[in-house]
Amino acid sequence: MKTYAFGRAFAWGVTTLAFTFAASASAADKEPIKVGASISLTSDMAIAGLQQKAGIQMAVDQINEAGGVPGKGGNRPIEVIYGDNAMSPTTAVNALNRILSDRPVAVLQSIRGTHVLPQLPLLQRAKVAGLTISATKKLTEQGNDYIFRFYPNDSVTKPILTRFVVEKLGKKKVGVFYSAEDYGSSGRDEIIKTLDELGIEPVAVESHQPTDKDFTAQLQSLKSAGAEVIFLQTFEAPSALILKQARQLNLDIPFALGVTSIGASAQKLVEARDVEGFYAETAVIDPSFSTDPKVKTWAAEIEKRYGIVPDYTALIDYDATNMLIKAIELYGPDNVELAKGLRRMSYDGMVTTYQSDQTGNMNHAASVIQIHDKRHTEVLRDSVPFEPYAEK
């Protein structure tokens, strides 16, 4: 297994995990099937990247321990080639170029739309499927046949949360606070679009740069505008700072949070009082709060193997990797046939049943949760209709 690192090692992220599979000698002796993983393993964005790595690695280790990919996979093991995106789109492009030079059959990609977008032409040219959990809406609107999204995009999650806040909670004076890059602006646009459909104009819309540390001016502006609730769309690290600073300023305004603010790793960065009573959108309730015995067993195994408490990021990437493995079993390790197979098949994962629409969106449901003492309670589960992929 290779790791391409473009920065200082962060935790266990950039170090290569040992193949722990106890496969049969015949499987171990076979040439591995190479799969890439272009994710953030250093910088603040490693908060999510290391979760992704745990989910990916768990699926790979399990199939290798079982003797490799059966069927058209020829019982060959999988080798993951990791590349570190850090927090730069340029670094992400370089990481993917290095990975593609090893001719993987597919690539697991970052949760960061700002990293995935510039990688799309590379995937199209190489005819290699990219599997991402980014919610940035426009990823699947570029006419690219090689992108597959396993997290419900912003046009699914944001309307569900926005309508809940307005219609169920009765909030009419709405503020929007977002990160000024692709992920933040994608969520902002869907929130404002839904508000417009409900006949509401935001009282204030504020932005910040991903590396900002002081958010006092934006928070005070939102308060001065009379916001009754603030929709927050940003990354884990700035989200934690914003929520802390809001409490320190006695802002006394509830937040409606994006999923990046509430994962297990993100919640480690805040105190319970920073998020008490707030609502958030997510594709699935975090494994720590799941009542599903399969999910609880899986989460315990992840922590035992890799020393990380898994969140929704690890869980959905585990599903994405397993769907990829199933596609290799059914369609073989040819990259072009594999991409076609991912569009045709459906897969029952731990989170949902994944099936592609015409543009590669695989997940079409989302939840609203409320936070009490850092624990999540699902208050709403909803989905949007979609047309399954049909051959062009």
C-alpha positions in Angstrom: 0.0 0.0 0.0 1.4 3.4 -1.0 0.8 6.7 0.7 1.6 10.0 -1.1 1.9 12.7 1.5 2.2 16.4 0.8 2.6 17.7 4.3 3.6 16.9 7.9 2.2 13.7 9.2 -1.0 14.1 11.2 -1.8 11.3 13.7 -1.9 8.0 12.0 -3.2 9.4 8.8 -0.2 9.6 6.5 1.6 6.5 7.9 0.8 3.4 5.9 -1.5 1.0 7.7 -0.2 -2.6 7.7 -2.2 -5.1 5.7 -3.8 -7.0 8.5 -5.6 -9.5 6.4 -5.2 -13.1 7.1 -6.0 -14.2 3.6 -5.3 -17.6 2.2 -1.8 -18.0 0.7 -3.3 -18.3 -2.8 -5.1 -14.9 -2.5 -2.1 -13.2 -0.8 0.1 -14.3 -3.7 -2.1 -12.8 -6.3 -1.5 -9.3 -7.8 -3.6 -6.8 -5.8 -6.3 -4.7 -7.3 -5.3 -1.1 -6.8 -7.8 1.5 -5.5 -6.9 5.1 -4.9 -7.9 7.3 -2.0 -7.3 11.1 -2.5 -8.3 12.5 0.9 -7.0 15.1 3.4 -4.6 13.4 5.8 -2.9 16.6 7.2 -4.0 20.1 8.1 -7.4 21.0 9.8 -9.2 19.1 7.0 -7.7 15.9 8.3 -10.4 15.9 11.0 -12.7 14.4 8.3 -9.9 12.8 6.2 -8.8 10.5 9.0 -12.5 9.4 9.5 -12.6 8.7 5.7 -9.5 6.6 5.9 -10.8 4.5 8.8 -14.0 3.7 6.9 -12.1 2.9 3.6 -9.5 0.8 5.4 -12.1 -1.2 7.4 -13.9 -2.3 4.2 -10.6 -3.2 2.5 -9.2 -5.1 5.4 -12.3 -7.1 5.8 -12.4 -8.2 2.2 -8.7 -9.0 2.2 -9.1 -11.0 5.4 -11.9 -13.0 3.7 -9.6 -14.0 0.9 -9.8 -11.2 -1.6 -12.6 -10.0 -4.0 -14.6 -13.0 -5.2 -16.4 -13.5 -8.5 -14.8 -11.4 -11.3 -12.4 -10.0 -8.8 -10.5 -13.4 -9.0 -10.0 -13.6 -5.2 -7.4 -10.9 -5.5 -6.7 -8.6 -2.6 -7.2 -4.8 -2.7 -4.3 -2.4 -2.2 -5.1 1.2 -1.3 -2.9 4.0 -2.7 -3.4 7.0 -0.5 -2.8 10.6 -1.5 -2.9 13.6 0.8 -5.0 16.5 -0.3 -4.1 18.5 2.8 -6.3 21.7 2.5 -5.3 22.8 -1.0 -7.1 22.2 -4.3 -3.7 22.3 -6.1 -2.4 19.7 -3.7 -5.5 17.6 -4.3 -4.8 17.7 -8.1 -1.2 16.7 -7.5 -2.3 13.9 -5.2 -4.7 12.5 -7.7 -2.2 12.7 -10.5 0.3 10.6 -8.5 -2.4 8.1 -7.6 -3.5 7.8 -11.3 0.1 7.0 -12.3 -0.3 3.7 -10.5 -3.4 2.9 -12.6 -6.1 2.3 -9.9 -9.4 0.9 -11.0 -11.3 3.6 -9.0 -10.5 6.4 -6.5 -12.2 7.2 -3.2 -12.3 11.0 -3.0 -12.4 13.8 -0.4 -15.5 15.1 1.4 -14.4 18.5 0.2 -16.0 19.7 -3.0 -13.3 22.3 -3.4 -10.8 19.4 -3.8 -13.0 17.2 -5.9 -14.1 19.8 -8.5 -10.6 20.3 -10.0 -10.0 16.6 -10.0 -13.0 15.8 -12.2 -11.2 16.4 -15.6 -8.4 14.0 -14.5 -11.0 11.3 -13.8 -12.8 11.9 -17.1 -9.5 11.7 -19.0 -8.3 8.6 -17.3 -11.8 7.0 -17.4 -11.5 6.1 -13.7 -14.5 6.3 -11.3 -14.3 8.7 -8.4 -16.4 8.0 -5.3 -17.0 11.0 -3.1 -19.0 11.9 0.0 -19.0 15.6 -0.8 -22.4 17.4 -0.7 -21.3 20.2 -3.0 -24.2 20.2 -5.5 -22.3 21.1 -8.8 -20.0 18.1 -8.6 -22.5 15.9 -10.5 -23.6 18.8 -12.8 -20.4 18.8 -14.9 -21.4 16.2 -17.5 -18.8 13.8 -16.1 -19.6 10.1 -16.4 -17.0 9.1 -13.8 -18.2 10.8 -10.6 -20.4 9.1 -8.0 -21.6 10.9 -4.9 -22.5 8.8 -1.8 -23.7 11.7 0.5 -27.0 13.3 -0.4 -26.2 16.6 -2.1 -27.1 20.0 -0.8 -30.3 20.1 -2.9 -31.5 17.2 -0.7 -30.2 18.0 2.8 -30.6 21.8 2.9 -34.3 22.0 1.9 -35.1 19.3 4.4 -33.4 21.2 7.3 -34.6 24.7 6.1 -38.2 23.7 5.8 -38.1 22.1 9.2 -36.6 25.2 10.9 -39.2 27.5 9.2 -42.3 25.4 9.2 -41.8 23.3 12.4 -39.9 25.7 14.6 -41.5 28.8 13.2 -38.3 30.8 12.6 -38.9 33.6 10.1 -35.9 35.9 10.6 -33.1 33.8 9.2 -29.4 34.5 9.0 -26.9 32.5 6.8 -23.2 32.2 7.7 -21.0 30.2 5.2 -17.5 29.5 4.2 -16.5 31.4 1.1 -15.6 28.4 -1.1 -17.4 25.7 -3.1 -18.9 23.8 -0.1 -20.0 26.8 1.7 -21.5 28.6 -1.3 -23.3 25.4 -2.4 -25.1 25.1 0.9 -25.8 28.9 1.0 -27.5 28.8 -2.4 -29.8 25.9 -1.5 -30.7 27.4 1.8 -31.6 30.8 0.2 -33.4 29.1 -2.7 -35.6 27.1 -0.2 -36.2 30.3 1.9 -37.4 32.0 -1.3 -39.8 29.2 -2.0 -41.2 29.8 1.5 -41.5 33.5 0.9 -38.7 34.5 3.2 -35.6 36.7 2.6 -32.6 36.2 4.9 -32.1 39.2 7.3 -28.3 38.8 6.8 -25.9 36.7 4.8 -22.3 36.6 6.1 -19.2 34.7 4.9 -15.7 33.9 6.1 -12.5 32.5 4.6 -11.6 28.9 5.5 -8.5 30.0 7.4 -10.2 32.7 9.5 -10.0 32.5 13.3 -12.0 35.5 14.5 -15.7 35.7 13.6 -16.8 38.5 15.9 -17.8 40.9 13.2 -20.0 38.5 11.3 -21.7 37.2 14.4 -22.4 40.7 15.6 -23.8 41.6 12.2 -26.2 38.7 12.3 -27.4 39.7 15.7 -27.8 43.3 14.7 -29.9 42.2 11.8 -32.3 40.5 14.1 -31.7 36.9 13.2 -33.8 34.4 15.1 -31.7 31.5 13.8 -28.4 31.2 12.0 -27.8 28.5 9.3 -24.1 27.6 9.5 -22.3 26.0 6.5 -18.6 25.6 7.0 -15.9 23.1 8.0 -15.2 21.3 11.3 -12.5 23.6 12.7 -14.0 27.0 11.9 -17.4 25.7 12.9 -16.1 24.9 16.4 -14.6 28.4 16.7 -17.8 30.1 15.5 -19.9 28.2 18.0 -17.5 29.0 20.9 -17.3 32.6 20.0 -21.1 32.9 19.7 -21.4 31.6 23.2 -18.6 33.9 24.5 -20.4 36.9 22.9 -23.7 35.9 24.6 -25.2 35.9 21.1 -28.2 33.9 22.3 -29.2 32.8 18.8 -29.7 29.1 17.9 -27.9 27.6 15.0 -29.1 25.3 12.3 -26.0 23.3 11.5 -24.5 21.5 8.5 -23.4 18.0 9.0 -19.7 19.0 9.2 -20.4 20.7 12.5 -21.8 17.6 14.3 -19.7 14.6 13.5 -17.9 12.8 16.4 -14.6 14.5 15.5 -16.2 17.9 15.2 -18.0 17.6 18.5 -14.7 16.9 20.3 -13.8 20.5 19.5 -16.7 22.1 21.3 -18.3 22.0 24.7 -21.8 20.6 25.2 -23.1 24.1 25.9 -21.8 25.4 22.6 -24.3 23.2 20.7 -27.0 22.5 23.2 -30.5 22.3 21.7 -29.4 23.0 18.1 -30.7 21.2 15.1 -28.6 19.8 12.2 -28.9 17.9 8.9 -27.1 14.7 8.2 -27.4 11.7 5.9 -27.5 9.3 8.9 -27.4 9.6 12.7 -23.8 9.3 13.9 -22.7 5.8 14.8 -22.1 6.8 18.5 -25.9 7.4 18.8 -27.2 4.7 16.6 -29.6 2.1 18.0 -28.8 -0.4 15.1 -26.9 -3.4 16.6 -24.9 -3.8 13.3 -23.8 -0.2 13.4 -22.8 -0.3 17.0 -20.8 -3.5 16.4 -19.1 -1.9 13.4 -18.2 1.3 15.4 -16.7 -0.8 18.2 -14.5 -2.7 15.6 -13.4 0.5 13.9 -12.3 2.0 17.3 -10.5 -1.3 18.2 -8.6 -1.5 14.9 -7.7 2.1 14.3 -8.2 3.9 17.5 -10.7 6.4 16.2 -14.3 7.0 17.2 -16.1 6.8 13.8 -18.6 9.4 12.6 -21.0 9.6 9.7 -18.0 10.2 7.4 -16.3 6.9 8.2 -19.7 5.1 7.9 -20.6 6.4 4.5 -17.1 5.8 3.1 -17.3 2.3 4.4 -20.5 1.8 2.4 -19.0 3.4 -0.7 -15.9 1.2 -0.5 -18.0 -1.9 -0.1 -20.2 -1.0 -3.0 -17.0 -0.6 -5.1 -15.8 -4.0 -3.9 -19.2 -5.5 -4.9 -18.9 -3.8 -8.3 -15.5 -5.4 -8.8 -17.0 -8.8 -7.9 -19.8 -8.3 -10.4 -18.1 -6.5 -13.3 -14.4 -7.1 -12.8 -11.4 -4.7 -12.2 -11.5 -3.0 -15.6 -11.9 0.7 -14.8 -14.4 1.5 -17.6 -16.6 -1.5 -17.0 -16.5 -0.8 -13.3 -17.8 2.8 -13.8 -20.6 1.4 -16.0 -21.4 -1.1 -13.3 -21.6 1.4 -10.5 -24.3 3.3 -12.5 -26.4 0.2 -13.2 -26.4 -1.6 -9.8 -28.0 -0.8 -6.4 -26.4 -1.7 -3.1 -27.9 -2.1 0.3 -25.3 -0.5 2.7 -25.5 0.2 6.4 -26.8 3.7 5.8 -29.2 3.4 2.9 -29.8 1.7 -0.4 -27.4 3.4 -2.9 -28.5 3.7 -6.5 -27.3 6.2 -9.2 -29.5 8.7 -10.8 -28.6 10.0 -14.3 -25.7 12.1 -13.0 -24.1 9.9 -10.3 -26.0 10.9 -7.2 -26.3 7.7 -5.2 -28.0 8.7 -1.9 -31.4 10.4 -1.8 -32.4 10.6 1.9 -31.5 12.8 4.9 -32.3 13.3 8.6 -32.7 16.3 10.9 -31.3 15.7 14.4 -31.3 17.7 17.6 -28.4 17.8 20.0 -28.7 17.4 23.8 -25.6 17.0 25.9 -23.8 16.3 22.7 -26.1 13.3 22.0 -28.1 13.2 18.8 -31.8 12.4 18.5 -33.3 12.0 15.1 -36.5 14.2 14.7 -37.1 13.8 11.0 -36.2 11.4 8.2 -37.1 12.4 4.6 -36.1 11.6 1.1 -36.5 13.0 -2.4 -37.8 11.2 -5.5 -35.2 10.4 -8.2 -35.1 8.7 -11.6 -32.7 5.7 -11.6 -29.9 5.8 -14.1 -30.9 4.8 -17.6 -28.5 4.0 -20.5 -28.0 6.9 -22.8 
